[in-house]
Amino acid sequence: MLNNKKIAAYFIWEYAKEGSALDLWYCAEDIASYLERKNYLAPGDIEYITKMDKYSAEYIGFIRHIAYRLHIYTNRTDELANWFDAENLCVNGEWVSAVTGLAKAFADMRGESGGTGIKNETVRDYYAK
């Protein structure tokens, strides 16, 4: 799980070039928690979405969630940059494997103990509802 979190946070930094290491770590956790809630636990789930029509409601909604989290944790206000980075992350196989692996770990922990393993209290409280 730790390695997946590091890889996911690294690629967020690689694309966004903004945000502190801790914020990028929390961003990776938040995105993985979103994926876990949507039951996107395998790379194929993300690949299915990225192959959809770019104007479909499901594609737009999914990318919007990723772009929003990039905005929140990097404090970058350029909406187009956040959107394009979200799209680029979602077609990066290494990032997708890491973030879905993290989402799967969160799902497994939730099933075993009811906890999430999420370090950021704000993210954890948001998803605990």
Secondary structure by P-SEA (a helix, b strand, c coil): caaaaaaaaaaaaaacccccaaaaaaaaaaaaaaaaaaccccaaaaaaaaacccccaaaaaaaaaaaaaaaaaacccaaaaaaaaaaaaaacaaaaaaaaaaaaaaaaaaacccccccccaaaaaaacc
